Amino acid sequence: MENITKWLLKVSGTDTTRKTYEVRIKAFGEYLKEHCGIDIETLKESYREARYTSEIERQKFLDKLQDAIEDYACFIKTQKRTPIHEANLLAIAVSYIKKGCGIKDIEVTFPRMFTIFHNRDITKEEIIKILEHATIRDRAFFLMMAESGLRPSTLLNLRYKHIKQDYEKSTVPMKIELPSELLKDRISDRWTFIGEDGFRVLKEYLSTRKSIDENELLFIAERPSKLKGELVAETSFSNKFSRIVQKLGIDKPLGQGKPKSIRLYVLRKFFFNNMKCDSAYRNFWFCHSSVDDHYISQDQQRHREEYLKGYKFLRIYQPGDVDVRLEALTNELKATREQLISKDRVIEEMRKDSEATKTTLKQLEPLLNFTKSLDEKDLKTFFKAISDDDYIQVKPKHGKVETFIEIGEDGDEFLNEVMKEKGFKSKEEAFHYLMRKVLLKEAEKEKENKKP
């Protein structure tokens, strides 16, 4: 087994830590090889060879390595990292040298660590807005993080078996089992809880899963292309959280290369600042190591009671808020439904008007066809005649508008007589015949008027 692989297994408690150490020790190795001519893969063997040869060779080797470490520390400073990041990079390199290669006689001065960029406190109102714009899976993740204080990496490693006991009994606060292998800093087994709101949203999320095995991950990929059982990347949730924050205008970037003041970890900070209880219990649930670990009660029911006392300060949705919001949404839905019904009525009335208009146009079709056959002069004569004698009338009948032809007082009977006398098959044909007679009559009048 390669020396680096053995060291990673020795010092990294979680997959996330292992991946981080692997990337950073690779960068350290590339620097040593390029600038100092030292291969970290064979560093352990080279040290042993020098030590077995003579004390002088051993000291030469240590001096060269000491100079290389100091050069690397100076190189890190030129990368404009934060003090904490600088110390972390140097600590990983020293850990490999001392724990991976057994070279203890190296002196390293670590930079003074202090925080430059602080996450500001997030408010309950801001968390509510973020949850409203998140998918059901992300909403469950964000709320569980705020109510349990767990790191994102720990949440992503949770499996159904870690919540099964309380979840299936609907016990609230719901206990989350935390085996030591899921936790950072090599602490012993722990547990924490989520309250009523977290349980409700988690239940809503898990109801979207067809079935879930006790060894299945609690949070899985939303994309079906993701392999089953594969961990979702922490950056996936971090990026989604940041996008929602930016979209809502809750936070603005501080500038290129500078972190945001509202990041995913503010939810963990929210738990720490708002869970009002004995600090020994809070640190236990928060998975921080302290001297209290040796003396704190291991009675889980006592822990549950302490969590419940502090939950009223931590709780994001106050009791009744959910019902009030549900009622408001119900009323909004009712108003929308009434508006749609009203619109449907208007559309139906418009449809009926449209049908009535079509009927009227159909009734007028013979008259329209007749007028189209006339030239401009005859058309003027025609309209003058019908305006004088009311040949065309429009009257209401049984609530509908109907158009019919009236010629004199006995128009309908007269049309029937014309149909019978001339052999017409319809009143329209009789009407056309009479209209042409009108035109001829008007033409004769005009001709007589023109005689000297």
VMD Tcl script that draws the C-alpha trace (Angstrom):
set ca {
  {0.00 0.00 0.00}
  {1.33 3.44 -0.89}
  {2.60 5.51 2.00}
  {0.23 8.42 1.27}
  {-2.79 6.08 1.20}
  {-1.84 4.60 4.58}
  {-1.43 8.08 6.05}
  {-4.84 9.18 4.70}
  {-6.54 6.19 6.31}
  {-4.81 6.99 9.58}
  {-5.69 10.69 9.85}
  {-8.98 11.21 7.96}
  {-12.22 10.32 9.70}
  {-14.61 10.98 6.81}
  {-14.59 10.79 3.03}
  {-14.80 14.57 2.82}
  {-11.70 15.01 4.99}
  {-9.85 12.35 3.03}
  {-10.59 14.03 -0.30}
  {-9.49 17.41 1.06}
  {-6.24 16.01 2.46}
  {-5.58 14.10 -0.76}
  {-5.83 17.25 -2.90}
  {-3.66 19.32 -0.57}
  {-0.94 16.75 -0.01}
  {-0.71 16.32 -3.79}
  {-0.12 20.07 -4.16}
  {2.55 19.91 -1.43}
  {4.26 16.98 -3.19}
  {4.30 18.81 -6.53}
  {5.94 21.84 -4.89}
  {8.66 19.74 -3.20}
  {9.44 17.86 -6.40}
  {9.62 20.96 -8.58}
  {11.44 23.35 -6.22}
  {13.36 21.11 -3.81}
  {13.97 17.84 -5.69}
  {12.21 15.79 -2.99}
  {9.76 12.98 -3.80}
  {7.19 12.61 -1.01}
  {6.25 9.12 -2.19}
  {9.73 7.89 -1.20}
  {10.30 10.39 1.62}
  {9.94 7.77 4.37}
  {12.42 5.37 2.73}
  {14.91 8.18 2.01}
  {14.85 9.30 5.65}
  {15.42 5.76 6.93}
  {18.31 5.24 4.52}
  {19.98 8.47 5.69}
  {19.41 7.57 9.35}
  {20.88 4.09 8.93}
  {23.91 5.41 7.05}
  {25.25 7.87 9.64}
  {24.25 10.70 11.94}
  {25.79 13.19 9.52}
  {23.69 11.90 6.58}
  {20.61 11.95 8.78}
  {21.26 15.60 9.76}
  {21.89 16.58 6.12}
  {18.54 15.04 5.18}
  {16.71 16.84 8.01}
  {18.31 20.20 7.11}
  {17.24 19.85 3.50}
  {13.70 18.92 4.52}
  {13.58 21.76 7.06}
  {14.55 24.26 4.35}
  {11.92 22.79 2.02}
  {9.18 23.18 4.65}
  {10.16 26.81 5.31}
  {10.17 27.53 1.56}
  {6.70 25.98 1.25}
  {5.42 28.12 4.14}
  {6.69 31.25 2.35}
  {5.11 30.08 -0.91}
  {1.73 29.67 0.81}
  {1.88 33.27 2.00}
  {2.32 34.51 -1.57}
  {-1.00 32.84 -2.53}
  {-2.99 35.42 -0.53}
  {-4.83 32.83 1.56}
  {-6.61 33.59 4.80}
  {-4.53 32.91 7.96}
  {-6.68 29.87 8.81}
  {-6.25 28.45 5.28}
  {-2.48 29.01 5.44}
  {-2.22 27.17 8.76}
  {-4.39 24.33 7.45}
  {-2.21 23.77 4.36}
  {0.94 23.77 6.46}
  {-0.61 21.46 9.09}
  {-1.49 18.84 6.44}
  {2.08 18.88 5.11}
  {3.55 18.53 8.61}
  {1.05 15.77 9.46}
  {2.27 13.71 6.51}
  {5.92 14.24 7.41}
  {5.49 13.35 11.08}
  {2.63 10.80 11.08}
  {3.06 9.42 7.58}
  {6.86 9.24 7.43}
  {7.81 9.17 11.12}
  {10.11 12.21 10.82}
  {9.67 13.92 14.18}
  {12.70 16.22 14.21}
  {11.16 19.02 12.14}
  {10.39 22.43 13.64}
  {7.51 24.38 12.13}
  {6.16 27.77 13.12}
  {2.52 28.05 12.25}
  {1.01 31.42 11.32}
  {-1.27 33.07 13.86}
  {-4.83 32.07 13.02}
  {-7.65 34.57 13.03}
  {-10.86 35.03 11.03}
  {-11.00 37.81 8.44}
  {-14.39 37.17 6.88}
  {-17.26 36.42 9.26}
  {-20.61 34.95 8.32}
  {-23.20 37.40 9.56}
  {-26.13 36.14 11.59}
  {-29.12 35.09 9.52}
  {-32.62 35.94 10.72}
  {-35.62 33.64 10.99}
  {-37.45 35.75 8.41}
  {-34.57 35.30 5.93}
  {-34.52 31.54 6.51}
  {-38.28 31.38 5.85}
  {-37.83 33.21 2.53}
  {-35.02 30.83 1.52}
  {-37.10 27.78 2.41}
  {-40.03 29.08 0.34}
  {-37.82 29.18 -2.77}
  {-36.11 25.80 -2.24}
  {-37.12 22.39 -3.58}
  {-38.63 19.97 -1.08}
  {-35.33 18.06 -0.78}
  {-33.26 21.21 -0.24}
  {-35.87 22.62 2.14}
  {-35.59 19.50 4.30}
  {-31.78 19.70 4.19}
  {-31.62 23.41 5.12}
  {-34.18 23.07 7.92}
  {-32.52 19.96 9.38}
  {-29.18 21.78 9.39}
  {-30.71 24.76 11.24}
  {-32.52 22.56 13.78}
  {-29.79 19.97 14.42}
  {-26.60 22.04 14.05}
  {-25.02 19.29 11.95}
  {-22.36 19.96 9.34}
  {-23.45 19.55 5.71}
  {-21.01 16.65 5.26}
  {-22.54 14.80 8.21}
  {-26.09 15.30 6.92}
  {-25.08 13.98 3.52}
  {-23.70 10.80 5.10}
  {-26.85 10.09 7.11}
  {-28.79 6.97 6.20}
  {-32.37 6.06 6.96}
  {-31.28 3.74 9.77}
  {-29.90 6.75 11.67}
  {-33.42 8.22 12.05}
  {-35.60 5.13 11.66}
  {-36.44 4.53 15.33}
  {-38.01 7.91 16.10}
  {-39.14 8.69 12.54}
  {-41.38 5.65 12.23}
  {-42.87 6.31 15.67}
  {-43.37 10.03 14.82}
  {-41.52 10.91 18.01}
  {-40.75 14.65 18.24}
  {-38.12 15.90 18.93}
  {-36.81 13.26 16.53}
  {-33.45 11.75 17.44}
  {-30.67 11.44 14.84}
  {-28.08 8.77 15.63}
  {-24.50 9.92 14.91}
  {-21.91 7.12 14.85}
  {-18.34 8.25 15.42}
  {-17.31 7.47 11.82}
  {-19.66 10.17 10.54}
  {-18.17 12.86 12.77}
  {-15.18 15.15 12.58}
  {-12.38 15.44 15.16}
  {-12.51 11.73 16.03}
  {-15.14 12.17 18.76}
  {-17.25 9.36 20.20}
  {-20.79 8.45 19.13}
  {-23.29 11.29 19.50}
  {-26.89 12.12 18.74}
  {-28.85 15.25 18.06}
  {-32.48 16.13 17.32}
  {-34.79 18.01 15.00}
  {-38.05 19.60 16.13}
  {-41.60 19.66 14.87}
  {-40.97 21.77 11.77}
  {-37.92 19.78 10.69}
  {-39.79 16.50 11.17}
  {-42.80 17.73 9.17}
  {-40.70 18.85 6.17}
  {-38.50 15.72 6.32}
  {-41.63 13.56 6.25}
  {-42.92 15.52 3.26}
  {-39.60 14.96 1.45}
  {-39.38 11.23 2.21}
  {-42.99 10.77 1.03}
  {-41.72 11.62 -2.48}
  {-39.51 8.50 -2.40}
  {-41.27 5.31 -3.52}
  {-39.43 3.22 -0.95}
  {-36.38 3.61 1.23}
  {-34.09 0.95 2.62}
  {-32.55 1.46 6.05}
  {-29.08 1.60 4.52}
  {-30.10 4.09 1.85}
  {-28.84 7.65 2.05}
  {-31.28 10.16 3.50}
  {-30.50 12.79 0.85}
  {-30.10 11.56 -2.71}
  {-29.54 13.26 -6.05}
  {-32.48 14.96 -7.74}
  {-31.09 14.00 -11.14}
  {-31.95 10.40 -12.11}
  {-28.60 10.03 -13.89}
  {-26.79 10.04 -10.53}
  {-25.74 6.55 -9.45}
  {-27.80 5.06 -6.63}
  {-25.94 5.17 -3.31}
  {-23.53 7.85 -4.49}
  {-23.08 10.77 -2.11}
  {-24.36 14.15 -3.25}
  {-21.59 16.74 -3.25}
  {-21.71 19.30 -0.45}
  {-21.09 22.03 -3.04}
  {-24.42 21.13 -4.67}
  {-26.35 22.32 -1.60}
  {-23.95 25.19 -0.97}
  {-24.36 26.53 -4.52}
  {-28.14 26.20 -4.43}
  {-28.28 28.02 -1.10}
  {-26.10 30.85 -2.47}
  {-28.19 31.19 -5.64}
  {-31.40 31.57 -3.64}
  {-29.74 34.11 -1.33}
  {-28.55 36.18 -4.31}
  {-31.91 35.91 -6.07}
  {-33.75 37.22 -3.00}
  {-31.22 40.01 -2.48}
  {-30.48 38.83 1.07}
  {-26.73 39.17 0.48}
  {-24.38 40.80 -2.00}
  {-20.86 39.62 -2.99}
  {-18.03 41.40 -1.16}
  {-15.89 41.36 -4.28}
  {-13.84 39.00 -6.41}
  {-11.98 36.42 -4.38}
  {-13.86 37.29 -1.19}
  {-16.42 35.00 0.43}
  {-20.07 35.90 0.90}
  {-21.34 36.95 4.31}
  {-24.31 34.55 3.99}
  {-23.20 31.00 3.24}
  {-24.62 27.56 3.93}
  {-22.80 27.36 7.28}
  {-24.87 30.26 8.67}
  {-27.58 27.65 9.32}
  {-25.21 25.78 11.66}
  {-24.30 29.10 13.26}
  {-28.03 29.84 13.64}
  {-28.41 26.66 15.71}
  {-25.45 27.53 17.93}
  {-26.71 31.07 18.63}
  {-30.40 30.30 19.07}
  {-30.50 26.99 20.92}
  {-30.88 28.38 24.44}
  {-29.91 25.57 26.80}
  {-27.01 24.30 28.90}
  {-23.88 24.79 26.76}
  {-22.71 21.26 27.57}
  {-25.75 19.78 25.82}
  {-25.53 22.22 22.93}
  {-21.86 21.37 22.32}
  {-22.69 17.67 22.47}
  {-25.38 18.01 19.76}
  {-23.15 20.41 17.84}
  {-20.48 17.66 17.77}
  {-17.79 19.77 19.40}
  {-15.29 18.12 21.69}
  {-14.95 19.54 25.20}
  {-14.14 18.54 28.75}
  {-17.89 18.27 29.40}
  {-17.97 15.11 27.29}
  {-16.70 13.13 30.30}
  {-19.42 14.37 32.67}
  {-22.54 15.07 30.59}
  {-25.53 12.78 31.05}
  {-25.88 9.94 28.55}
  {-29.61 9.62 29.21}
  {-31.20 10.25 25.79}
  {-34.58 11.15 27.29}
  {-32.88 13.83 29.38}
  {-31.28 15.17 26.20}
  {-34.67 15.19 24.47}
  {-36.20 17.22 27.30}
  {-33.31 19.72 27.22}
  {-33.66 20.09 23.44}
  {-37.39 20.72 23.75}
  {-36.74 23.50 26.29}
  {-34.45 25.31 23.86}
  {-36.47 24.58 20.72}
  {-38.96 27.39 21.36}
  {-36.06 29.85 20.84}
  {-34.66 27.95 17.85}
  {-37.94 27.29 16.07}
  {-38.24 29.13 12.75}
  {-42.00 28.76 12.25}
  {-43.79 29.80 15.42}
  {-46.70 27.62 16.60}
  {-49.73 28.43 14.46}
  {-47.67 30.04 11.70}
  {-48.06 27.01 9.48}
  {-51.84 26.96 9.97}
  {-52.07 30.71 9.33}
  {-49.99 30.42 6.16}
  {-52.05 27.42 5.03}
  {-55.28 29.35 5.61}
  {-53.91 32.33 3.65}
  {-52.94 30.06 0.76}
  {-56.39 28.41 0.88}
  {-58.13 31.80 0.72}
  {-55.87 32.86 -2.13}
  {-56.70 29.65 -4.00}
  {-60.43 30.22 -3.38}
  {-60.23 33.79 -4.72}
  {-58.35 32.57 -7.79}
  {-60.98 29.88 -8.39}
  {-63.78 32.48 -8.18}
  {-61.95 34.70 -10.66}
  {-61.64 31.77 -13.06}
  {-65.36 30.98 -12.69}
  {-66.21 34.63 -13.39}
  {-63.99 34.61 -16.46}
  {-65.66 31.40 -17.64}
  {-69.05 33.11 -17.37}
  {-67.84 36.08 -19.41}
  {-66.42 33.73 -22.03}
  {-69.74 31.83 -22.18}
  {-71.70 35.08 -22.65}
  {-69.29 36.14 -25.38}
  {-69.76 32.75 -27.04}
  {-73.54 33.16 -26.95}
  {-73.26 36.68 -28.39}
  {-70.99 35.29 -31.09}
  {-73.55 32.58 -31.93}
  {-76.34 35.20 -32.07}
  {-74.22 37.35 -34.36}
  {-73.58 34.37 -36.64}
  {-77.34 33.68 -36.76}
  {-78.11 37.31 -37.61}
  {-75.47 37.33 -40.36}
  {-76.93 34.12 -41.78}
  {-80.40 35.69 -41.85}
  {-79.01 38.75 -43.61}
  {-77.03 36.68 -46.11}
  {-79.73 36.88 -48.91}
  {-79.88 40.64 -48.54}
  {-76.09 40.94 -48.57}
  {-75.84 38.79 -51.68}
  {-78.49 40.94 -53.37}
  {-76.72 44.23 -52.55}
  {-73.43 42.84 -53.85}
  {-75.07 42.36 -57.26}
  {-75.94 46.08 -57.55}
  {-73.79 48.83 -59.00}
  {-73.18 52.06 -57.08}
  {-76.18 53.93 -58.56}
  {-78.67 51.09 -57.98}
  {-77.27 50.55 -54.46}
  {-78.00 54.19 -53.54}
  {-81.56 53.88 -54.94}
  {-82.07 50.64 -52.99}
  {-81.00 52.10 -49.63}
  {-83.17 55.21 -50.24}
  {-86.21 53.02 -50.95}
  {-85.80 50.78 -47.87}
  {-85.19 53.79 -45.63}
  {-88.40 55.43 -46.84}
  {-90.72 52.39 -46.69}
  {-89.12 50.26 -43.89}
  {-88.62 47.22 -46.06}
  {-86.05 45.87 -43.56}
  {-86.75 45.84 -39.83}
  {-84.87 44.41 -36.84}
  {-87.03 43.48 -33.84}
  {-86.56 41.43 -30.63}
  {-88.40 38.13 -30.47}
  {-88.34 35.66 -27.53}
  {-85.24 37.32 -26.04}
  {-83.31 37.07 -29.33}
  {-82.66 39.56 -32.06}
  {-84.18 38.53 -35.40}
  {-83.99 40.23 -38.79}
  {-86.95 39.91 -41.15}
  {-88.37 41.55 -44.27}
  {-91.48 43.74 -44.05}
  {-93.11 45.33 -47.10}
  {-96.07 47.44 -46.12}
  {-98.47 46.29 -43.39}
  {-99.07 42.82 -44.84}
  {-95.51 42.11 -45.99}
  {-95.32 38.46 -45.07}
  {-98.69 37.61 -46.70}
  {-97.74 39.66 -49.72}
  {-94.48 37.74 -50.13}
  {-96.41 34.46 -50.01}
  {-98.69 35.72 -52.77}
  {-95.70 36.74 -54.89}
  {-94.08 33.30 -54.32}
  {-97.29 31.58 -55.45}
  {-97.86 33.84 -58.45}
  {-94.29 33.78 -59.76}
  {-93.41 30.24 -58.68}
  {-90.59 31.23 -56.33}
  {-89.34 28.64 -53.87}
  {-88.44 31.05 -51.05}
  {-89.32 34.46 -49.64}
  {-85.76 35.60 -50.42}
  {-86.37 35.05 -54.14}
  {-89.67 36.94 -53.88}
  {-87.88 39.73 -52.03}
  {-85.19 39.99 -54.72}
  {-87.90 40.18 -57.36}
  {-89.71 42.98 -55.54}
  {-86.45 44.88 -54.91}
  {-85.68 44.83 -58.61}
  {-89.16 46.17 -59.29}
  {-88.45 48.95 -56.81}
  {-85.24 49.77 -58.62}
  {-87.06 49.81 -61.97}
  {-89.77 52.01 -60.52}
  {-87.22 54.42 -59.08}
  {-85.40 54.45 -62.42}
  {-88.66 55.30 -64.26}
  {-89.33 58.14 -61.80}
  {-85.89 59.53 -62.41}
  {-86.44 59.25 -66.17}
  {-89.79 61.08 -65.98}
  {-88.22 63.84 -63.87}
  {-85.59 64.40 -66.51}
  {-88.21 65.00 -69.31}
  {-88.62 68.66 -70.34}
}
mol new
graphics top color blue
foreach p $ca { graphics top sphere $p radius 0.5 }
foreach p [lrange $ca 0 end-1] q [lrange $ca 1 end] { graphics top cylinder $p $q radius 0.2 }
display resetview
